[in-house]
């Protein structure tokens, strides 16, 4: 999938809030477990962008 197509699909999945972006996870119990299990690890590896990368990974794995 091309970057432009991914962007077009993902912009509907992100909700803009007053404080910044609120990430929305795919609606599945597997995705929720994945996010809860890996949240600390992703923040450690990616710093401030950890949560953003985590949700992007969850969408890639479970958003089908």
N, C-alpha and C positions, 0 to 999 in steps of 0.2 A: 504494500500500500504506500502510496506517495505521501510525502509530508503534508502537502496541501489538503489531501483527503482526510488525513488523520486530524489535522487542525479543525476542519469543518465539522467532523463528528464530535470532537472533544469539546468544542466551545459550547455545545448544548449541555454537556455534562458538568460544567463548572458553573457554580452559582456565585455571583459577585456579592460580597458583603461589604459593610462599612469599614471593617478592619483589614480587608484584603480578600483573598480568595478562600472560599470554603470548599473543600474537596468533597466530592460525592463518590461513594464506593459503589461498585456493581451490586445489585440486589441478589446476593446468594450467601448462604451460611459459610461456604468455603472461602469466599472473599473476605468476609468479616473475620474469620479465624486467621487468615493469612495476614491481614492488616494488624490485628492485635498482637500476633506472635512476632512480627518483624519490625514494629514501630521503633523500638529502641535501637535496634541494629542499624536501620536505615538512617536515623538521626545521627548516630555515631559515625557512619561511613560518609554521609553526604552533607552533614552540618545543617545549615538553615534550610536547604532544599530537600532534606530527607523525607519530609512528609509528602512533598510534591512528587518525588521520585517513587515513593511507596505506592501512592494512589495510581500513578501512571502504570506501574508494574502490575498492580491488581487489575486494572482495566485490560491490560494486554493479556493477562492470564485468564481472567474470568468474565470479561465483558462481551462474550460472544452470544 
